[in-house]
Amino acid sequence: MGVQANHKLLKHVWRLGNLEELRFRARQRIHLLYDRHRLELPVLNLVSLSLPSGFDVQEKPRCLEKLNRQVHELEDEAQRIMQGRVHIFGADCHFDGQFPWKEDFTHGVRAQEGFWNDVQDLDSGSVGDAKVIWELNRLQFLLPVAKAFFLTGDSSCYDWLKKTIKGWDEANPYPMGINWASSLELAFRVTVLDWLIRFLGSALQEDEEFRHLLLRLLAIHGRHINRYLSTYFSPNTHLSGEALGLYLLGTRYPSLPGAGKWRETGRKILLDCLDAHVLPDGGYYERSLWYHRYTIEIYLLFAFLAQEAQDPLPDAVREKLGSLLNFMLHALRSDGTFPLIGDDDGGRFLALDDLDPSDARGLMAACAVLLGRGDLKAIAGDNTETVLWLWGQKGMEAYDQLDATLPRETGAVFPQTGYAFLRTGYEEDAVLVSMNAGPLGADNCGHGHADALSLTLSIGAQQIIVDPGTFSYSLDIRERNRFRGIEAHSSPCIPEAPQSIPSKSPFHWRRIHQDCRFTSSSVGWDLDLLSGACTDVASAKKPVSIARSIVLLKPKRLLFVWDRFTGPAGLSAVSRFMLHGREWEKASQGASSTFPGHAVHFRAVSDQPLNVELSSTEISGSYLQKSGGTCLSLARPGDLPGQTVTVVHWGSGDCEMTMDLVSTNCVSVRCAGQTVWCWLGLDGKLQDTGPLRTDAAAACLVQQDGRMAEAWALNVSRLSFSSETFFKGKDMHQRWSLV
């Protein structure tokens, strides 16, 4: 941010009358002037300063025992890294000689030089994609080399690490260049430097030159973070991550100038952010699962550092961390990954294992030890390397003693966050469905996507209905807006009355719509029901609303999706499904494809003839990566109100599936010699629809060989089919089945 921009910002704050913010920004402005014109680096008494203890060498035998089969793999990885082969954002990068510390090497753009506050890090013409530069400069790729040195004592690893850190320091003199432009990135780097010190241990005590270099870098990083906190700039994971960096420096390096204040400031911010960032239902307030993961990492490390420093934390830290984990448990697929709802950052705060950044099982294992939770262990399995490095032998023993108990709940709704997850279980081929029916985000909704009422569906690790991901934050605003816009999501919409509309700024919106919510739910059984609605989604002459209900019939591997549209005449409606891969074939009422072990079919009906289209699209499974996808578009012509009902079926065999709309709230599906009737109640009143008479909120009945074979119903007191009464009670039953 340049001088002119700072003046405008101070004037804006003055007009708002926020004196506290004004004082805060004025102090930052003064620091900027001094750093620009009269730079004074921290003065260190290097003779009296010492490094904290490294990783306990008595743990080394246990580490070798635990990692015995992986040590040679770790050595091989360390050798590849020392040869310049680094894995970044899913791509294998090869750097000959010196690392391009100030270059977006994926797009061949070298970042502008100059004072850090003048760097336009969101201007792709000036820097390319800043996240590419910052990901390399987080230095996390150094950790495998440091681990290899600790385990093997290979001096070439130590020498390479020293050379690399010296090279980074020479290429990035403070306060010049893009690698000082984000305080959060400095916090990432501080965390890695601290873990290098832990792994290098006593070897550093005998190397005065390297020890002094690391202490000087930590002092400069700490002072910069403390001066340029994101308190009012980005009070999200930027702020909590920066606070963690300060707390780390204050507790681990108390002799650094200002360390006492850093510890106090970091601790206070982290505690304050608990209520601001963690919603009552355990969701992260920006409505991004990737940043939800970041928040878990931040508070895990906060608790770890506090335990090391014998700093007792309030019970709220463990309680809030537990609620974040409860939420994440429901979102994880069988392979430890989660749907890319909201922005996908692509990174990790501290990579102590070799799992993919999208795999949260190692994180679950580390938290299982901290909180003593067997359900987390059941999900994490034997992905325990992070446990080993964080908690040592005692932590591994504690993990072994935990009873791995799978969560009992097979569905959960998080109303404040606006997410819900339905699942058939936690086994390897379990089905997971997610639905979003909440606000776009918080504040300026910078990390939210226009994904109201969107769905994802996966079978085990196989994704079927997908979230499109993020691709990039700043490289191309058109691409950024395409991936975060409503057209890229598996949502119902009224094209002439769009919901949230992206702006030309990558973290802002031209229009933000927040009035989406869950209206009813019944989850955790053979038959699950979720309903959500978005109302007044556009400034129209008459109110416009969209409602979506999903009915998951687990025993029959069927997902029913009911989309209802209300609005003035002249508006159309469309339901889209973003599908994994491009091997989809169009059918008369939908589309079909085959995956390993599963044939998947989509069929749809409406009160008007549907225009069914399949088109190729792009999916970003991880940051900066693209792969082929397919968009199934179900366009309903004609005036509103109206509805479209879609059914998804999956199974090991194929079937000729057809579907009919029996009435406003009843459809029938024929497949493999069976007819399944699905009823969606509208108002809780007893209604007749074709052969079905019931007051259920939702019901599914299976007819085979001319008779009713199975049935399930929710919130029901009466259920009849073809004049035969199957259930009649005095009171409303939450769940009823005939199996």
Secondary structure as UniProt FT lines:
FT   HELIX           3..16
FT   HELIX           19..37
FT   TURN            46..48
FT   HELIX           57..59
FT   HELIX           60..66
FT   HELIX           68..82
FT   TURN            83..84
FT   STRAND          85..88
FT   TURN            89..90
FT   STRAND          91..94
FT   TURN            101..102
FT   STRAND          103..104
FT   TURN            105..108
FT   STRAND          109..110
FT   HELIX           116..118
FT   TURN            121..122
FT   HELIX           124..127
FT   HELIX           130..137
FT   HELIX           140..142
FT   HELIX           143..152
FT   HELIX           155..171
FT   TURN            174..175
FT   HELIX           178..180
FT   HELIX           183..200
FT   HELIX           202..205
FT   HELIX           208..227
FT   TURN            231..233
FT   TURN            235..236
FT   HELIX           237..252
FT   TURN            254..255
FT   TURN            257..258
FT   HELIX           259..277
FT   TURN            280..281
FT   TURN            285..286
FT   HELIX           289..308
FT   TURN            309..310
FT   HELIX           315..331
FT   TURN            334..335
FT   TURN            357..358
FT   HELIX           361..371
FT   HELIX           374..380
FT   TURN            381..382
FT   HELIX           385..401
FT   STRAND          411..414
FT   TURN            415..418
FT   STRAND          419..423
FT   TURN            428..429
FT   STRAND          431..436
FT   TURN            443..444
FT   TURN            446..447
FT   TURN            452..453
FT   STRAND          455..459
FT   TURN            460..461
FT   STRAND          462..465
FT   HELIX           477..484
FT   HELIX           486..488
FT   STRAND          492..493
FT   TURN            495..496
FT   STRAND          501..502
FT   TURN            506..507
FT   STRAND          509..511
FT   STRAND          516..522
FT   STRAND          527..535
FT   STRAND          545..553
FT   HELIX           554..556
FT   STRAND          558..566
FT   TURN            569..570
FT   STRAND          573..580
FT   STRAND          585..587
FT   TURN            588..589
FT   STRAND          590..595
FT   TURN            596..597
FT   STRAND          598..606
FT   STRAND          611..619
FT   TURN            623..624
FT   STRAND          627..636
FT   STRAND          642..651
FT   STRAND          658..663
FT   TURN            664..665
FT   STRAND          666..671
FT   TURN            672..673
FT   STRAND          674..680
FT   STRAND          687..689
FT   TURN            690..691
FT   STRAND          692..694
FT   STRAND          698..704
FT   TURN            705..706
FT   STRAND          707..721
FT   TURN            722..723
FT   STRAND          724..738
//
